[in-house]
């Protein structure tokens, strides 16, 4: 069964854009979020990455606007594979 996952042909672009969204967070938090979001999107699926982002929003680590931008980015750079 195909699942919506990160488009590996555009992963450099995705990483750059994700970094731009998270750039005003502390470096340790930023690196951890980027790594986890990327890994979930590439290996598990966009749905799991979205759930992780929403969980971090609930925990107050990222705000509503950042969460929305990250989720939009996830869907923009995803394909069924």
C-alpha positions, 0 to 999 in steps of 0.5 A, a space after each residue: 500500500 502506498 503512503 504519503 511520504 517525503 519526496 526524496 528528490 526534493 529533500 534538500 529543498 524541504 530541509 532548507 525551508 523547514 530550517 527557515 521556519 524554525 530559525 528563531 527557535 533555540 539551536 538545540 530545539 531547532 535541531 531536534 525538531 528538524 531531525 524528527 520531522 524529517 525522519 518521520 516524514 521520510 520514513 513513516 509518513 506525512 501523517 505521523 510527521 503532522 501528528 508530531 508537529 501538532 503534539 509539539 504545538 500543544 506542548 508550547 514548543 512551536 506556535 500555531 503559525 509555525 505549526 501550520 507552515 510546517 504542515 503545509 510544507 510537509 504536504 507540499 513536499 510529499 508524494 505517494 510511495 
